[in-house]
Amino acid sequence: MKARLTMAFVFAAFVTCVTQARATVYNWSYQDASNSGSGTLTTADASSPSPYVTIEFMSGVFNGLSISTLLDPGFCCGPLSNDNYLYTSVGGALLDGHGLAFNTSTSDGSNYYYYSIAFANNDGYAVTTLNNTVTFNGTFTAAQQLGSGSPTPEPASTGMVLAGFAGLFTLLRRRRRSARATRSADPRSA
């Protein structure tokens, strides 16, 4: 009995460790003739098919203004709206043709500027604004920060562990009741 419970507990702990997602932070920079920026991108690896990861958070400066918000997928700029995916490979991380979209604001928050950075085939990377002004021949780089990628518990795995403990508790309770009923019904125990 104890061996089974121990094995069940070890299995639940193993499943919890295996199903944890990893949030990864990338340093990014962009440069073209008219625009420049740099900062960090945070991805959640579990939400998109590998090798694409979803960018969950963006920070930094673009054209001298603070980046205030990573915009939702499909929000911004040009014929291919942003998908906020980062393609990760052995050589680094790249944006696809849909790219990412974000806004910047002045220090008082009054003027918002929307931008999309996306891969534009032979023209390198391009920046598109909300009014479809496009600047080509940009260079985008992203490199993973050392030490990033710490495990982030998934809500589903936490729920699985709690359900497993509830099941173990129920099993133990039934075994104890069964043992008590067997002892009280045994004539030799009197």
C-alpha positions in Angstrom: 0.0 0.0 0.0 2.7 2.5 1.0 4.7 1.6 -2.1 1.7 2.4 -4.3 1.1 5.7 -2.7 4.8 6.6 -3.0 4.8 5.7 -6.7 1.6 7.8 -7.2 3.1 10.8 -5.5 6.4 10.5 -7.5 4.4 10.2 -10.7 2.3 13.3 -9.9 5.5 15.3 -9.1 7.1 14.1 -12.4 4.1 15.2 -14.4 4.1 18.6 -12.7 7.8 19.1 -13.6 7.4 18.0 -17.2 4.4 20.2 -17.9 5.9 23.5 -16.7 6.3 26.2 -19.4 9.3 28.4 -19.6 9.2 32.1 -19.9 12.2 33.3 -21.9 13.6 36.8 -22.2 15.3 38.1 -25.4 17.2 41.3 -25.9 16.2 42.9 -29.2 17.3 45.8 -31.3 16.1 47.3 -34.6 17.8 49.8 -36.9 17.0 51.3 -40.3 17.6 54.7 -41.9 14.7 56.4 -40.0 14.0 54.3 -37.0 15.8 52.6 -34.1 15.0 50.8 -30.9 16.0 48.2 -28.4 14.7 46.5 -25.3 13.4 43.0 -24.2 10.8 40.5 -25.4 9.3 37.9 -23.1 7.9 34.8 -24.6 5.7 31.9 -23.3 6.9 28.8 -25.1 3.9 26.7 -24.4 1.3 28.8 -26.3 2.5 28.3 -29.8 3.8 25.5 -32.0 7.6 25.0 -31.9 9.8 26.6 -33.2 7.5 29.7 -33.0 6.9 31.2 -29.6 4.4 33.8 -28.7 5.7 37.2 -27.5 3.8 38.0 -24.3 5.5 41.2 -23.2 7.7 43.9 -24.8 9.6 46.7 -23.2 12.2 49.2 -24.4 12.6 52.4 -26.4 11.7 53.0 -30.0 12.7 56.3 -31.8 13.4 57.8 -28.4 10.0 57.0 -26.9 9.1 54.4 -24.3 7.3 51.3 -25.6 4.0 51.4 -23.7 2.1 48.3 -25.0 2.6 45.2 -27.0 -0.5 45.2 -29.2 -2.8 42.2 -29.5 -2.3 39.9 -32.5 -4.2 41.2 -35.6 -4.2 44.8 -34.4 -1.8 46.7 -36.6 -0.3 47.9 -39.7 -0.2 46.8 -43.3 -1.6 44.0 -45.3 -0.2 41.3 -43.0 -1.4 42.1 -39.5 0.8 41.2 -36.6 0.9 37.7 -35.0 3.5 38.5 -32.3 5.4 35.2 -33.0 9.2 34.9 -32.6 10.9 32.2 -34.6 13.6 30.6 -32.6 16.5 28.8 -34.1 20.0 27.7 -33.3 21.4 31.0 -34.7 19.1 33.3 -32.7 15.5 34.5 -33.0 13.7 36.2 -35.9 10.4 37.8 -36.6 8.2 36.4 -39.4 6.3 38.3 -42.2 3.5 39.2 -39.8 5.9 40.5 -37.1 4.9 42.2 -33.9 3.1 45.4 -33.1 3.5 47.9 -30.3 2.8 51.5 -29.4 5.0 54.2 -27.9 3.9 57.3 -26.1 5.3 60.6 -25.0 6.2 61.0 -21.4 2.8 62.6 -20.7 1.0 59.7 -22.5 -0.8 62.0 -24.9 0.7 61.0 -28.3 0.6 57.4 -29.3 2.5 56.0 -32.2 1.8 52.5 -33.5 4.4 50.4 -35.2 4.8 47.0 -36.7 8.2 45.3 -37.3 8.1 42.4 -39.8 10.4 40.5 -42.1 10.1 41.8 -45.7 12.0 39.1 -47.7 14.8 40.6 -49.8 14.3 44.1 -48.2 15.3 42.9 -44.8 13.0 44.0 -42.0 10.4 46.8 -42.4 8.7 49.1 -40.0 5.1 50.0 -40.8 3.0 52.7 -39.0 -0.7 52.7 -38.6 -1.2 55.0 -41.6 0.9 52.5 -43.7 4.1 54.4 -43.9 6.7 51.8 -44.6 10.5 52.0 -44.1 12.5 49.0 -45.5 16.0 47.7 -45.2 16.0 47.4 -41.4 18.0 45.1 -39.3 16.3 43.2 -36.4 18.2 41.1 -33.9 17.1 39.1 -30.9 19.2 37.0 -28.5 18.2 35.1 -25.5 19.3 36.5 -22.2 21.6 34.2 -20.2 19.7 32.7 -17.2 16.3 33.3 -18.7 13.9 30.5 -19.2 13.0 29.8 -15.6 10.0 27.4 -15.2 6.6 29.0 -15.0 3.9 26.7 -13.5 1.0 26.1 -15.8 -2.5 26.3 -14.2 -3.5 23.0 -15.8 -0.6 21.2 -14.1 -1.4 22.7 -10.7 -5.0 21.5 -11.1 -3.7 18.0 -12.0 -1.6 17.9 -8.9 -4.5 19.1 -6.7 -6.8 16.5 -8.3 -4.1 13.8 -7.7 -3.8 14.7 -4.0 -7.6 14.7 -3.7 -7.7 11.2 -5.3 -5.0 10.0 -2.9 -6.8 11.5 0.1 -10.1 9.7 -1.0 -8.2 6.4 -1.5 -6.7 6.6 2.0 -10.0 7.5 3.6 -11.8 4.5 1.9 -9.0 2.1 3.0 -9.2 3.3 6.6 -13.0 2.9 6.6 -12.7 -0.5 5.0 -10.1 -1.6 7.6 -12.3 -0.4 10.5 -15.3 -2.2 9.1 -13.3 -5.4 8.8 -12.0 -5.2 12.3 -15.4 -4.5 13.9 -17.0 -7.3 11.9 -14.2 -9.8 12.9 -15.3 -11.9 15.8 -11.7 -12.4 16.9 -11.3 -8.7 17.6 -13.8 -8.7 20.4 
